[in-house]
Amino acid sequence: SMDFMSDSSRNQRRFRTFNVIDDFNREALGIDIAVSLPAGRIARYLDKLAGYHGFPLKIRVDNEPEFTGKTFINWAKSHGITIDYI
């Protein structure tokens, strides 16, 4: 599954984290941290993780705009990944 979290630094600058978890064994596969996490960056990060772990058959995500837009949907389709929205 994948989700976002947000927080702020000591100087009050907001940032987000993009968390990728293998639900089968509860292993954290990766965490990307940035001020902005658009769909293109998410797709590139998932491509990087796939180099280590392979592409999943299904991804579980919430209905955040980054996951419901064409960029992410087309990325998933191009890799034969089913999107499971929660």
DSSP file (Angstrom, degrees, kcal/mol; ACC not computed):
  #  RESIDUE AA STRUCTURE BP1 BP2  ACC     N-H-->O    O-->H-N    N-H-->O    O-->H-N    TCO  KAPPA ALPHA  PHI   PSI    X-CA   Y-CA   Z-CA
    1    1 A S              0   0    0      0, 0.0    20,-3.0     0, 0.0     2,-0.4   0.000 360.0 360.0 360.0 162.0    0.0    0.0    0.0
    2    2 A M  E     +A   20   0A   0     58,-2.1    60,-0.4    18,-0.2     2,-0.3  -0.993 360.0 160.3-134.8 139.6    1.0    3.6   -0.4
    3    3 A D  E     -A   19   0A   0     16,-1.7    16,-2.9    -2,-0.4     2,-0.3  -0.964  28.7-122.2-151.3 170.1    0.1    6.6    1.6
    4    4 A F  E     -A   18   0A   0     -2,-0.3     2,-0.3    14,-0.2    14,-0.2  -0.844  19.5-177.8-113.4 150.7    1.2   10.2    2.3
    5    5 A M  E     -A   17   0A   0     12,-1.8    12,-3.0    -2,-0.3     2,-0.3  -0.945  10.0-157.4-135.5 158.6    2.0   11.8    5.6
    6    6 A S  E     +A   16   0A   0     -2,-0.3     2,-0.3    10,-0.3    10,-0.2  -0.969  19.3 151.7-138.1 157.7    2.9   15.4    6.3
    7    7 A D  E     -A   15   0A   0      8,-2.1     8,-2.5    -2,-0.3     2,-0.4  -0.880  34.1-112.3-160.0-174.9    4.8   17.3    9.0
    8    8 A S  E     -A   14   0A   0     -2,-0.3     6,-0.2     6,-0.3    -2,-0.0  -0.985  22.9-121.9-135.9 151.2    6.8   20.5    9.3
    9    9 A S    >   -     0   0    0      4,-2.4     3,-2.4    -2,-0.4     6,-0.0  -0.190  43.2 -88.8 -80.3 177.0   10.5   21.1   10.1
   10   10 A R  T 3  S+     0   0    0      1,-0.3    -1,-0.1     2,-0.1    -2,-0.0   0.821 130.9  53.3 -57.1 -32.9   11.8   23.1   13.0
   11   11 A N  T 3  S-     0   0    0      2,-0.1    -1,-0.3     1,-0.0     3,-0.1   0.232 122.5-107.6 -89.5  15.5   11.7   26.2   10.8
   12   12 A Q    <   +     0   0    0     -3,-2.4     2,-0.5     1,-0.2    -2,-0.1   0.591  68.3 149.3  73.2  14.1    8.0   25.5   10.0
   13   13 A R        -     0   0    0      1,-0.0    -4,-2.4    -5,-0.0    -1,-0.2  -0.694  44.1-130.5 -79.4 125.0    8.5   24.4    6.4
   14   14 A R  E     +A    8   0A   0     -2,-0.5     2,-0.3    -6,-0.2    -6,-0.3  -0.449  31.4 173.6 -75.0 145.9    5.9   21.8    5.5
   15   15 A F  E     -A    7   0A   0     -8,-2.5    -8,-2.1    -2,-0.1     2,-0.3  -0.969  18.4-141.0-146.0 162.3    7.0   18.5    3.8
   16   16 A R  E     -AB   6  34A   0     18,-3.3    18,-2.2    -2,-0.3     2,-0.4  -0.879   5.9-147.2-122.2 154.8    5.3   15.3    2.8
   17   17 A T  E     -AB   5  33A   0    -12,-3.0   -12,-1.8    -2,-0.3     2,-0.6  -0.973   4.3-152.0-120.7 141.1    6.4   11.7    2.9
   18   18 A F  E     -AB   4  32A   0     14,-3.0    14,-2.3    -2,-0.4     2,-0.5  -0.958  19.4-162.0-111.7 113.5    5.4    9.0    0.4
   19   19 A N  E     -AB   3  31A   0    -16,-2.9   -16,-1.7    -2,-0.6     2,-0.5  -0.844   9.5-165.7-106.7 128.8    5.4    5.6    2.1
   20   20 A V  E     -AB   2  30A   0     10,-2.8     9,-2.4    -2,-0.5    10,-1.4  -0.959  13.8-179.5-116.5 117.2    5.5    2.3    0.2
   21   21 A I  E     - B   0  28A   0    -20,-3.0     2,-0.9    -2,-0.5     7,-0.2  -0.946  30.0-134.4-120.5 134.1    4.6   -0.7    2.3
   22   22 A D  E  >> - B   0  27A   0      5,-3.1     4,-1.6    -2,-0.4     5,-0.8  -0.793  20.5-161.4 -81.6 107.5    4.5   -4.4    1.3
   23   23 A D  T  45S+     0   0    0     -2,-0.9    -1,-0.2     1,-0.2     5,-0.0   0.767  81.4  64.1 -65.6 -25.7    1.2   -5.4    2.9
   24   24 A F  T  45S+     0   0    0      1,-0.2    -1,-0.2     3,-0.1    -2,-0.0   0.945 125.1  10.6 -66.0 -47.4    2.0   -9.1    2.8
   25   25 A N  T  45S-     0   0    0     -3,-0.3    -2,-0.2     2,-0.1    -1,-0.2   0.314  99.1-120.6-115.6   8.8    5.0   -9.0    5.1
   26   26 A R  T  <5 +     0   0    0     -4,-1.6     2,-0.4     1,-0.2    -3,-0.2   0.757  57.5 155.8  59.7  28.6    4.6   -5.4    6.4
   27   27 A E  E   < -B   22   0A   0     -5,-0.8    -5,-3.1     1,-0.0     2,-0.7  -0.718  46.0-128.6 -86.0 132.2    8.0   -4.4    5.1
   28   28 A A  E     -B   21   0A   0     -2,-0.4    -7,-0.2    -7,-0.2     3,-0.1  -0.732  24.9-175.3 -77.6 114.0    8.6   -0.7    4.4
   29   29 A L  E     -     0   0A   0     -9,-2.4     2,-0.3    -2,-0.7    -8,-0.2   0.772  59.8 -26.9 -84.1 -27.4   10.0   -0.8    0.9
   30   30 A G  E     -B   20   0A   0    -10,-1.4   -10,-2.8    -3,-0.1     2,-0.4  -0.938  43.3-148.6-179.5 157.2   10.7    2.9    0.7
   31   31 A I  E     -B   19   0A   0     -2,-0.3     2,-0.4   -12,-0.2   -12,-0.2  -0.976  13.3-163.7-138.6 122.9    9.9    6.4    1.9
   32   32 A D  E     -B   18   0A   0    -14,-2.3   -14,-3.0    -2,-0.4     2,-0.4  -0.910   8.8-162.7-106.9 135.5   10.3    9.5   -0.3
   33   33 A I  E     +B   17   0A   0     -2,-0.4     2,-0.3   -16,-0.2   -16,-0.2  -0.971  25.2 132.6-124.3 129.0   10.4   12.9    1.4
   34   34 A A  E     -B   16   0A   0    -18,-2.2   -18,-3.3    -2,-0.4     3,-0.1  -0.982  62.2-110.7-162.8 166.1    9.8   16.3   -0.3
   35   35 A V  S    S+     0   0    0     -2,-0.3     2,-0.4   -20,-0.3    -1,-0.1   0.872 110.5  24.7 -69.5 -37.5    8.0   19.5   -0.2
   36   36 A S        -     0   0    0    -20,-0.1    -1,-0.2    -3,-0.1    -3,-0.0  -0.993  61.8-172.5-131.8 136.2    5.9   18.4   -3.2
   37   37 A L        +     0   0    0     -2,-0.4    29,-0.1    -3,-0.1   -20,-0.0  -0.633  17.3 179.5-127.8  73.8    5.2   14.9   -4.4
   38   38 A P     >  -     0   0    0      0, 0.0     4,-2.1     0, 0.0     3,-0.4  -0.229  44.4-100.0 -71.4 166.6    3.4   15.1   -7.8
   39   39 A A  H  > S+     0   0    0      1,-0.2     4,-2.6     2,-0.2     5,-0.2   0.842 120.6  56.6 -57.7 -38.0    2.4   12.0   -9.7
   40   40 A G  H  > S+     0   0    0      1,-0.2     4,-2.1     2,-0.2    -1,-0.2   0.908 108.4  46.7 -62.2 -41.5    5.4   12.1  -12.0
   41   41 A R  H  > S+     0   0    0     -3,-0.4     4,-2.4     2,-0.2    -1,-0.2   0.905 111.5  52.2 -65.8 -40.8    7.8   12.0   -9.1
   42   42 A I  H  X S+     0   0    0     -4,-2.1     4,-2.6     2,-0.2    -2,-0.2   0.925 109.1  49.8 -60.5 -45.6    5.8    9.2   -7.5
   43   43 A A  H  X S+     0   0    0     -4,-2.6     4,-2.2     1,-0.2    -1,-0.2   0.917 111.2  48.8 -60.8 -44.0    6.0    7.1  -10.7
   44   44 A R  H  X S+     0   0    0     -4,-2.1     4,-2.0     1,-0.2    -1,-0.2   0.896 111.6  49.9 -63.1 -39.2    9.8    7.7  -11.0
   45   45 A Y  H  X S+     0   0    0     -4,-2.4     4,-2.4     2,-0.2    -2,-0.2   0.906 110.5  49.3 -66.4 -40.9   10.2    6.6   -7.3
   46   46 A L  H  X S+     0   0    0     -4,-2.6     4,-2.3     2,-0.2    -2,-0.2   0.868 108.4  53.8 -67.0 -35.5    8.1    3.5   -7.9
   47   47 A D  H  X S+     0   0    0     -4,-2.2     4,-1.1     2,-0.2    -1,-0.2   0.915 108.8  49.9 -61.0 -42.2   10.2    2.7  -11.0
   48   48 A K  H >X S+     0   0    0     -4,-2.0     3,-0.6     1,-0.2     4,-0.5   0.930 111.3  47.6 -62.2 -46.3   13.3    3.0   -8.8
   49   49 A L  H >X S+     0   0    0     -4,-2.4     4,-2.6     1,-0.2     3,-1.4   0.869 105.1  60.3 -63.3 -35.7   11.8    0.6   -6.1
   50   50 A A  H 3X S+     0   0    0     -4,-2.3     4,-2.2     1,-0.3    -1,-0.2   0.795  92.9  66.2 -63.8 -27.1   10.8   -1.8   -8.8
   51   51 A G  H << S+     0   0    0     -4,-1.1    -1,-0.3    -3,-0.6    -2,-0.2   0.800 114.4  30.4 -61.8 -27.8   14.5   -2.1   -9.8
   52   52 A Y  H << S+     0   0    0     -3,-1.4    -2,-0.2    -4,-0.5    -1,-0.2   0.803 138.1  19.8 -96.1 -38.3   15.0   -3.7   -6.3
   53   53 A H  H  < S-     0   0    0     -4,-2.6    -3,-0.2     1,-0.2    -2,-0.2   0.500 100.2-120.2-115.8  -7.4   11.7   -5.5   -5.7
   54   54 A G     <  -     0   0    0     -4,-2.2    -1,-0.2    -5,-0.3    -2,-0.1  -0.034  44.5 -59.6  81.0 166.3   10.0   -5.9   -9.1
   55   55 A F        -     0   0    0     -5,-0.1     2,-0.1     1,-0.1    -8,-0.0  -0.638  54.6-126.1 -83.7 140.6    6.6   -4.4  -10.0
   56   56 A P        -     0   0    0      0, 0.0     3,-0.1     0, 0.0    -1,-0.1  -0.356   7.1-132.3 -78.1 164.4    3.6   -5.5   -8.0
   57   57 A L  S    S+     0   0    0      1,-0.3    25,-2.6    24,-0.1     2,-0.3   0.771  92.0  19.1 -81.6 -29.6    0.5   -7.0   -9.5
   58   58 A K  E     -c   82   0B   0     23,-0.2     2,-0.4    25,-0.0    -1,-0.3  -0.998  63.5-158.0-144.7 143.9   -1.7   -4.6   -7.5
   59   59 A I  E     -c   83   0B   0     23,-2.7    25,-3.5    -2,-0.3     2,-0.6  -0.988  10.9-149.5-122.6 131.5   -1.2   -1.3   -5.6
   60   60 A R  E     +c   84   0B   0     -2,-0.4   -58,-2.1    23,-0.2     2,-0.3  -0.896  31.2 156.6-102.0 123.6   -3.6   -0.2   -2.8
   61   61 A V  E     -c   85   0B   0     23,-2.0    25,-2.5    -2,-0.6   -58,-0.1  -0.898  37.7-115.6-138.5 164.8   -3.9    3.6   -2.6
   62   62 A D        -     0   0    0    -60,-0.4     5,-0.1    -2,-0.3    -1,-0.0  -0.280  46.7 -89.2 -90.1-173.2   -6.3    6.2   -1.3
   63   63 A N        +     0   0    0     -2,-0.1     5,-0.1    22,-0.1    22,-0.0  -0.033  69.8 147.1 -92.7  32.6   -8.1    8.7   -3.5
   64   64 A E    >>  -     0   0    0      1,-0.1     3,-1.6     3,-0.1     4,-1.0  -0.351  61.6-114.3 -62.3 148.6   -5.5   11.4   -3.3
   65   65 A P  H 3> S+     0   0    0      0, 0.0     4,-1.1     0, 0.0     3,-0.3   0.817 114.8  63.5 -56.8 -31.8   -5.3   13.5   -6.6
   66   66 A E  H 34 S+     0   0    0      1,-0.2     6,-0.3     2,-0.2    -3,-0.1   0.796 109.6  39.8 -62.9 -27.1   -1.7   12.1   -7.2
   67   67 A F  H <4 S+     0   0    0     -3,-1.6    -1,-0.2     1,-0.1    -3,-0.1   0.594 114.5  50.5 -98.2 -13.6   -3.2    8.6   -7.5
   68   68 A T  H  < S+     0   0    0     -4,-1.0    -2,-0.2    -3,-0.3    -1,-0.1   0.516  90.4  95.3-103.8  -6.6   -6.4    9.4   -9.4
   69   69 A G  S  X S-     0   0    0     -4,-1.1     4,-2.2    -5,-0.2     3,-0.2  -0.319  87.3-104.4 -83.5 168.1   -4.9   11.4  -12.3
   70   70 A K  H  > S+     0   0    0      1,-0.2     4,-3.0     2,-0.2     5,-0.3   0.838 113.6  62.0 -60.3 -36.8   -3.9   10.3  -15.7
   71   71 A T  H  > S+     0   0    0      1,-0.2     4,-1.7     2,-0.2    -1,-0.2   0.944 111.9  35.7 -58.1 -50.4   -0.2   10.3  -15.0
   72   72 A F  H  > S+     0   0    0     -6,-0.3     4,-2.6    -3,-0.2    -1,-0.2   0.910 117.8  51.4 -71.3 -42.4   -0.4    7.7  -12.3
   73   73 A I  H  X S+     0   0    0     -4,-2.2     4,-2.5     1,-0.2    -2,-0.2   0.924 112.1  46.8 -61.6 -44.5   -3.2    5.6  -13.9
   74   74 A N  H  X S+     0   0    0     -4,-3.0     4,-2.3     2,-0.2    -1,-0.2   0.878 110.6  53.1 -65.9 -36.9   -1.2    5.4  -17.2
   75   75 A W  H  X S+     0   0    0     -4,-1.7     4,-0.8    -5,-0.3    -2,-0.2   0.947 110.9  46.6 -61.1 -47.6    2.0    4.5  -15.3
   76   76 A A  H ><>S+     0   0    0     -4,-2.6     5,-2.8     1,-0.2     3,-1.0   0.928 112.6  49.6 -61.3 -46.0    0.2    1.6  -13.6
   77   77 A K  H ><5S+     0   0    0     -4,-2.5     3,-1.6     1,-0.3    -1,-0.2   0.892 104.6  58.5 -60.1 -40.1   -1.4    0.4  -16.8
   78   78 A S  H 3<5S+     0   0    0     -4,-2.3    -1,-0.3     1,-0.3    -2,-0.2   0.715 112.3  40.9 -65.6 -18.5    1.9    0.5  -18.6
   79   79 A H  T <<5S-     0   0    0     -3,-1.0    -1,-0.3    -4,-0.8    -2,-0.2   0.256 115.7-111.6-110.4   9.5    3.3   -2.0  -16.0
   80   80 A G  T < 5 +     0   0    0     -3,-1.6     2,-0.5     1,-0.2    -3,-0.2   0.815  65.4 152.2  67.9  30.6    0.1   -4.2  -15.8
   81   81 A I      < -     0   0    0     -5,-2.8     2,-0.4    -6,-0.2   -23,-0.2  -0.819  39.9-140.0-100.2 130.2   -0.6   -3.0  -12.3
   82   82 A T  E     -c   58   0B   0    -25,-2.6   -23,-2.7    -2,-0.5     2,-0.6  -0.711  15.3-139.0 -83.4 135.9   -4.2   -3.0  -10.9
   83   83 A I  E     -c   59   0B   0     -2,-0.4     2,-0.7   -25,-0.2   -23,-0.2  -0.874  12.2-163.6 -99.6 124.3   -5.0    0.0   -8.7
   84   84 A D  E     -c   60   0B   0    -25,-3.5   -23,-2.0    -2,-0.6     2,-0.3  -0.903  10.1-157.4-108.4 103.0   -7.1   -0.8   -5.7
   85   85 A Y  E      c   61   0B   0     -2,-0.7   -23,-0.2   -25,-0.2   -22,-0.1  -0.642 360.0 360.0 -83.3 135.2   -8.6    2.4   -4.3
   86   86 A I              0   0    0    -25,-2.5   -24,-0.2    -2,-0.3    -1,-0.1   0.383 360.0 360.0-109.3 360.0   -9.6    2.4   -0.6
